[in-house]
Amino acid sequence: MGLRVPIVNAPMGGVAGGRLAVAVAAAGGLGMIGMGSAGSVEALERELAVAALERELPALERELMGDATAPAAGPIGIGLVDWVAAARPGLLDLALAAKPALLSVSFGTDPSWATRASAAGIRTATQVYTVEDARRARDAGIDVLVARGLEGGGHGAPELATLPLLEAVLDAVPGPVLAAGGIGSARGVAAMLAAGAAGVWLGTALAAAEESLLAPGGRRALLAAQGTDTIVTRAFDVGMELPWPQRFPARVLRNDFTARWHDRIDELSGATSEPEPAGAAATARADQAAAARAQLAAADAADDPRIAPVDAGQGVGLVTAVRPVAEILGELCSGVARA
């Protein structure tokens, strides 16, 4: 793909837009535009337009300054969520029409999207969490596997830690495998490359970058967090009534909402297996859950990380400042060279 550095940014919904993708590509990696739970045709069109503009401006600057030797931004890709693409007609069609360098679709069981992408000459990728996942993906003809360990932020199956998963997948299937989950330093990148990864898939390490779409409140929460401040939960998906498969909870920052509802998922959803209370008690419980869902929606709209979700992996403690992508990747790669 013409990459200068073995780094791909995770296509984080609401974080990895066109500006971040181009910044990663300009720094020598593979930039990815991410469409998460709220992904739509309109959102992808917007971020593709942003990416086109971001790529055009440096080219004009090089032309005006007469610096033909400065590297241009490299390729960018697109990442989709399987169930979101299935529910939003035209999203996969638009992604294919954009001819990305890599198309990633994860969190599903139907690999027909990969057949369409391959027929269009587009390389494909998907996240895997077990050796069985990896074998199914390879059998489906998917080109690049992302071995995503349970340390990773956002949604994923919490099956194995990154290094054991990477080693197991490399032993089980041929072809390139990227390591993902808890990687946030040059030492971490070097360790994954030494273990046999073709590259790394970075999310949390880039989430607070200057070029990300992360809202200010979420950004501040990331910078203040330590690695022990995360939790794997379905509370936000249930509270926001998002149809994420139960296999894929999300690793997020702990906050007031997780403290109250992480162990009360059934109450929040209204699908408890406990005996139903009668009369006023039942009404009170239903009202409490409805109020919690309304509070969550309001907090999400207001960018209030005390209630709203902020995706974060266990490497979040290594994210201590808002910095440009070029600086972050430069530090990672120079550190790997010294390791």
Secondary structure, 3 states (H helix, E strand, C coil): CCCCCCEEECCCCCCCCHHHHHHHHHCCCEEEEEECCCCCHHHHHHHHHHHHHHHHHHHHHHHHHCCCCCCCCCCEEEEEEHHHHHHCCCHHHHHHHCCCCEEEEECCCCCHHHHHHHHCCCEEEEEECCHHHHHHHHHCCCCEEEEECCCCCEECCCCCCHHHHHHHHHHHCCCCEEEECCCCCHHHHHHHHHCCCCEEEECHHHHCCCCCCCCHHHHHHHHHCCHHHEEEECHHHHHCCCCCCCCCCEEEECCHHHHHHHHHHHHHHCCCCCCCCCHHHHHHHHHHHHHHHHHHHHHHHHCCCCCCCCECCCCHHHCCCCCCHHHHHHHHHHHHHHC
